């Protein structure tokens, strides 16, 4: 990172990152598939470790280069910020997939800073992405995306205890997708949207405030590649945008002179034209390929809360959690796995656990000559979630992630710009899934928590 501040009205920073990552055997497993392999071949592979039948050729590598330039100007009407980003990512996966992505983004933002009842922020954003994919050594897919948006937000102090926030964002996205493998016509689409936001805050006293917010969200559509080579009539090349309306009410409060902080919120989300995965027949890499299509309507609602306690100098205790209900309200799906016109109403949204919980305790110590140390214990728990819809997996499969618990310990010392840490993750050596999905070629795949691991990390920061 390089930074430059020649005077009080201008500063600049440049961050450049280059990262090469080689991933060996993955942490994927598929107990049902391995048990099936054992029954056919008479092998004794451990069902909990799919890696046992793969060698290092099934690893992956990612090469990333990116730069971010930030310029900040103090003007007579507010702070003007420019953020420019460049990036290139090259991905290789198990000698079957090669992808190269080039991107550029630019944001301009002007924010007021005055003592009046109204403050505001206005800005514009642009992003361009080009991505080329090869599969099994052949050109597979090329897509490009150009999107831009303009936005503004006003903060209005209606009364000493009342603050209103009103925001509006217009987005436009041009997308072009070319199926190089099958040779389907290039799909060119434009998606645009106007998304408003409204919030009202009420300050009860110096330590407590409540709020209510309503906001709309938007995700652009796109196009799929047809691995069925035209043999599956349920294939859809294009899919539409989906939209959400989010409603939230919450409370933020501090007690005991700031030694205790409690935040809580209840939310309701309406989701329209929801983008979902569906399976079609796959001739290239049998038996199934997953593409994106549009469902109809879904919703989720729940509560979330977090509690921070600072009982003494250097101590921090944190508790947090959520309860969620997330279901489809209507719609059907055609899928090569479950059949045609399968009802979605009542199905649980994919990858949406019904509860989460986290707890941590940390103690910090400070010594002379800029020395410091810390010790931290983290615990997380998560309820069951489903990999996809319909929630029912094919025979012999399992779409349920199962519940998860994880206990981690970390401690370290630091001085000025370097730090040494020792860590132990998954202390109780739990065998649990962090995420699961149906892979067309291998069956139900679970991404499992890394076994109990001990290690050291050394970091050095240079400015």
N, C-alpha and C positions, 0 to 999 in steps of 0.2 A: 504494500500500500504506500502510495506517495500522496502527500498533502502539501498545500501551499496556501498561506494566508498573508498576502502582501499588505492588506490594510483592513480596517474594520467593516468595509462594505463588500468585500469579496473574499471567497475562499473556494478552493478546488481540491478534489481528491480523486485519485485513480487507483482502482483495485484491479489486479490481474491475477487470474488463477489458472493454473495448468495442472490437470490431474489425470493420471493413468491408473486405472484400476483393473486388476486381473482377478477374476472370481473363479475359483476351482469348482469342486463339487458343491452343488447347491444344497440348500436346506429344505428341498421339496421331498415329500413322501406321498405314497399312495398305498395304504395297507391292503385295500381290496385288490388292487392290480397285482401287487407282489404275491399275495396269497394265491391268486389265479395262476400266475406264472409258476409258482412252486407246484401247484396241483397238476399242471400240464407236463412240466419238465422234470419233476422229481427233485428239484433243487431245494435248498434250505436257506434261501435268502431271508434275512430278518425283515418281516413285513413293515416294521417301523422305519426302515432305512432304504428308500428307493435308490440312494446313492450306491448301494452295494453292487448294483449291476451296471453302473455307468463308470466310465473312466474320465480322465481330465478333458477329453475332447468335448464333454458336455458342459464345460465351464463357459464363461463369458468374459468379455473385456469392454471397458468403456474408456474412451479418451476424450477429455473435456478441456477446451480452452475458452475462457470468457474474460471479458473486461467490462468494467463499469466506471464511467466518468460522471462525477457529480460536480456541478457548478452552482454556487449560491451567491445571489446578488441582493444587497439591501437597497431598496428603492424608496422613493418618497411615498409610495402608496402601499408598500408591503414587501414581503420577501419573495423573490423570484428564484425558482429552483429548476435546473435542467438536469435530467438524468438520462444518459445515453448508455445503451448496452449492446455488446456484440458477443456472439457465441458460436462455437462449432462443437458438435458432439458426434463421435464415431462409435458405433456399437457393433459388436460381433457376438453372436449367441450360438454356441455349440456348432459352429461351422455350417449352420443352416440359415442364418439371417445376418445380413449386413445392412446397416442403416447409417446414413450421414445426414445431419441436420444443421443448417446454417440459419442464424436468426439475427435480427437487428431490432432494437426498440428505442423509442425516444418519448420522453415525457417532459412537458413544460407545465409548471404549477406556480400560480401567484396567490399568496395568502396575505390577507390584511392582518394588521396588529395594532389596534387602536383601543382607546379607553371608552368608546361609545357603546351603545346598546347593541350594535350590529357589527359582526365580523363575517368574513366570507373567504371562500377559496374557489378559484376557477382554474381550469386547466385543459390540456389536450394530451392524448396518448396515441402513439402509432406503433405497430409491431408487424414485422414481415418474417415469415418462416418458409423455408424450402426444405423438403425432406425427400430423399431417394432411398428406396429399399430394394435389396436383392434377396431372393430366397433360393436356396440350393444352387447358388451360382448364376441364377438368371434374373434379369430385371423383373421386378414384381409390382412396384407401385411408386408413383411420383405424385407428390401433392405440394401445393403452395397455398399460403394464406396471407392476405393483407387485411389488417383490421385497424380501424381508427375510432376514436371516441372523443367527445368533448363533455365536460362535466362541470358542475358548479354546486356549491353548498353554502348555505347561509345559516349563521348562528345568531339568533335574536333573543336578547335578554328582555323578555316581555315585562317582567317584574323582578324585584330582588331575588325571589325564590323560584322563578319560572324561566326556563330556557327552552326555546324551540329550535329545532334543526330541520331545515328543508333542503333537500337535494334532488338533483335531476342529472341523468346521464344518458346521452345518445351514443349508441354503438352501431357500427357498420362493419361487416366482415365479408370480404370476397374470398371464395375458396375454389380451388381447381384441383380435381383428383383424376389421375389417369391410371387405368388398370393396364399395366404393361404386360401382365402375365396372360390374361385371357384376350385382351384387345377390345374390351367394351368401350363405347364412346366416352370421351372425356366429359366429366360432370363439372359444370361451372355453376356456382350458386352465389347469391348475395343474401345475407341475413342481416336485418337491422332491427333495432329495438330501442324503446325509450323506457328507462327504469327510474321510477321515482323513489324517494325515501322521505319519511317524516318521523320525527321523534320529539317527545316532550319530556323534559327533566324537571322534577320538583325537589328542591333542596329543603329538607325538613329542618335541619340544623347544620352546624359546622361539620358534623361527622356522619350525617345520614342523608342519602338522596334516593329517590325512586325515579323510574323512567318507563316510558312506553314507546315502542318503535314499530313502524310498519315499513317494509322495504320489498322491492321486487328484484328478482334475479333472472338472468338470461344466460343460456348456453347455446352456441350456434350449432347448426346441423352439419352434415358431412356426407361422405360416400364410402361404400364398401367395395372390396375386391371379391370376385366370385371364384372361390376354389372348387365349386361344384361343376365348373365348366359348362354351365347352362343346364345341368341335369336336375337341379332342385328348383321347382316352380315357386317355392316360397322365398327365393332370394329377392331382396330389395336393394337396388344399387344406392339410392339416396335415402337419407333420413332427415327429419325436420328438427328445428330447435325445440328445446323444452324450457319451461318457465316455472319459477317458484314465487310465491308470496309468503313472506315471513312476518309473523306477528310475535312480539316479545314484550313482556313486562318484567321488571326486575327491581332489585333493592341492593344498594351498596352502603355499608355502614362500618364505622370504626369505633372501637370501645377501648376503655382503659388507657386513655391518652395515646392511642395508636398501637398499643401492644397487641390488640386483637382486631382482626378485620374479617368481616363476613359479607359474602356476595351470594345472591340467589336470583334465579330467573326461571320463568315459565314461558314456554314457546309453543307455537302452532305453525306448521308449514303446510301450505297447499302446493301441490306439484302437478303441472299440466303437461300433457304430451311427453311424458317421461321417457327418456332414452334408456333402453334396456338391451341386454345381450340376448340373442337367440341363436340356436344351433341350426346349421344347414349341413347337408351332406358334403363331404370333402373328398374330392377325387385325388387331389395333389398329396395330401397328408391325412389319409383316412383315420378314423371314420367321420369326424365332425370338424367343422369350422364355426367359430363364433363371429357373428356380425352384429351391427347395431341397428335397431329398429325403434319405432316409437310405440309406447303404450298409450294409455289414456290418462287416468287421474290417480294420484296417490296422496297420502298425507302422513305427517308425523307430528307427534306432540309429546311434551315431557317437561321435566324440571331438571335443573342443574344447580349445583351450589359448590362453593369453596370457602374454606376457613383457614386463616393464617393467625398463628399465635407466636409472639416473641416474648417468652416468659422472663428472660434475662439476657444480658449482653452476650452476643455471639450465638444465641439459640434461635432456631426457626423450626416450627412445627406446622405442617400443611396437611389438610384433609380436603378431598374433593370427590365429587361423584355426579352421576346423572341417572335418570330413569326415562326410558323412551319407549313409545309405541309407534310403529311405522308400518303401514299396510297399504296395499293397493285398494282403491275404491271401485275400480271398474276395469273393463278391457279384457282382451284375449290375446293369446300369442300362438303363432304357428311355429313349431320347432321339430326338427328331425328326431329329437330325443323323446319328447312327450306326446307328439302328435299335433293335429290341427285344432284350432279354436279352443285351446286350453284356457279355461277361465282363470283370471288373475285376482279377482276380488277376494280379499282376505289373506292373500299371500303376503309374507313379510318382505319388506324391502331388502335387497341384497346388501350384505356387509354392514348391517345396522344392529349392533348388539343391544339387548334390552336393558342392560345396566352397565355402568362403569364405576370404578372406585379407585382412588389413589391416595396414598399417605406417604409422607416423608418426614424425616427428622434430620436436621443438620446442625452441627456445632462448628463454629469458626473460632480460631485463636489467632491473635496478633502478637508478634514479638518485636524486639528491637531490630534496627538495621533493615527494615522493610521485609522481614520474614513473616510468613503466615502459614497456617495449616487449616485443614478442615477434615471432618468425617461426616458421611451422609449415608443414610439407610432409606431405600425406596421400596414401596410395595404397591403393586397394581393388580387389579382384578377386573375381569370383563365377562359379561354374560354371553350366551350363545348367539350366533348369527348364522345366516344362510348364505351360501356362495352365489346363488343365482335364483332366477325364477323360470319355471315354477319351482317352489321350494323342494319338491319331491325329486330326488336324484334317480337316474336310471337304475335298473336292477344291479345290485352289487355295489352301488356307489353310495356316497354319503355327503350331502351338501352342508351338514352342520359343522360349524367350527368347534363346538364344545366350549365350555367355560375355561377361563385362563386365570392363573395366578402367577405372579413373578416377584421375586425378592432380590434386590441388588444392593451391594455395598461398595462404597467408594471412599477413599481417603487419600490425602496428598499434602504436599508442602509446596510453597511458591516463594519467589523473591523477585521483585521488580518484573522483568519481562520473561521469566521462565517458570515452568511448573512441572512437578513430578507427581504422578498419581498412580496408586495401586487400586485395582478394581476386581470385584468378584460378581459375576452376573448369574442369574438363575441359581441362587444359592441352594435351593431345595431340589435342584435337578429335575424340574417338572418336564414331562413330555406332553406338550400342548400345542395346538395350532393357533398361530397368530392371524392367519387368513387362509381361506380355502376356495377352490374354484374347480370347474370341470374342464379338463384339457381334452380336446378332441382326440388326440393321439394316445394319451396315457391313462385316462380315467380321472377319477376324483383325486385332485392333488391338494395336499395340505402343506402350507408353509409353516414349518414347525419352529418353536423356540430353540435357540442354540443351547446345547447342553451346558451344564455348569462349567463356567469358564473363569480362569484367573489370568490376570495380566498386568502389565505396567505401561504407562503412556508418558511420554516426555514431549512437552511443547515449548516452543520459543517464539515470541512475537517481536518483530522488528518494525519500528516506525521511523 
